[in-house]
C-alpha cells in the first residue's frame, strides 16, 4: 500500500509540477538573455562616451 502511494505521489509530481518548473526555468533563461543584451548595450554606450571624451581632450 505504501509503495502504491509513493508511485501515485511521483506520478502526480511529474504530471503537475514538472511543467511548472520547466516554465519557471524558461522565464529565468529569458530574463538572463535580456540582462545580457542590456549589458551589451550599456557597454557599447560607455565605449562611445569614452571615445567622445577622448576627442574633447
VMD Tcl script that draws the C-alpha trace (Angstrom):
set ca {
  {0.00 0.00 0.00}
  {2.80 2.41 0.89}
  {4.60 1.68 -2.36}
  {1.39 2.35 -4.28}
  {1.03 5.75 -2.56}
  {4.65 6.60 -3.39}
  {4.14 5.71 -7.04}
  {0.96 7.80 -7.20}
  {2.80 10.67 -5.50}
  {5.61 10.56 -8.05}
  {3.10 10.42 -10.90}
  {1.29 13.49 -9.58}
  {4.62 15.28 -9.20}
  {5.67 14.52 -12.76}
  {2.30 15.40 -14.26}
  {1.64 18.64 -12.40}
  {4.86 20.12 -11.06}
  {7.48 19.41 -13.71}
  {5.74 21.55 -16.38}
  {5.55 24.42 -13.87}
  {9.24 24.07 -13.08}
  {10.06 23.99 -16.79}
  {8.12 27.22 -17.37}
  {9.96 28.91 -14.49}
  {13.26 27.75 -15.94}
  {12.31 29.24 -19.33}
  {11.41 32.57 -17.69}
  {14.75 32.68 -15.89}
  {16.55 31.86 -19.12}
  {14.71 34.65 -20.95}
  {15.47 37.13 -18.15}
  {19.14 36.20 -18.28}
  {19.21 36.80 -22.04}
  {17.56 40.22 -21.60}
  {20.14 41.14 -18.96}
  {22.98 40.12 -21.29}
  {21.55 42.27 -24.08}
  {21.16 45.23 -21.73}
  {24.74 44.87 -20.55}
  {25.99 44.74 -24.14}
  {24.06 47.92 -24.93}
  {25.47 49.67 -21.87}
  {28.99 48.58 -22.78}
  {28.63 49.98 -26.30}
  {27.24 53.25 -24.96}
  {30.10 53.56 -22.48}
  {32.64 52.95 -25.22}
  {31.03 55.68 -27.33}
  {31.10 58.10 -24.38}
  {34.78 57.32 -23.77}
  {35.57 57.98 -27.43}
  {33.72 61.31 -27.34}
  {35.55 62.34 -24.18}
  {38.90 61.40 -25.73}
  {38.11 63.59 -28.74}
  {37.30 66.55 -26.49}
  {40.60 66.25 -24.65}
}
mol new
graphics top color blue
foreach p $ca { graphics top sphere $p radius 0.5 }
foreach p [lrange $ca 0 end-1] q [lrange $ca 1 end] { graphics top cylinder $p $q radius 0.2 }
display resetview
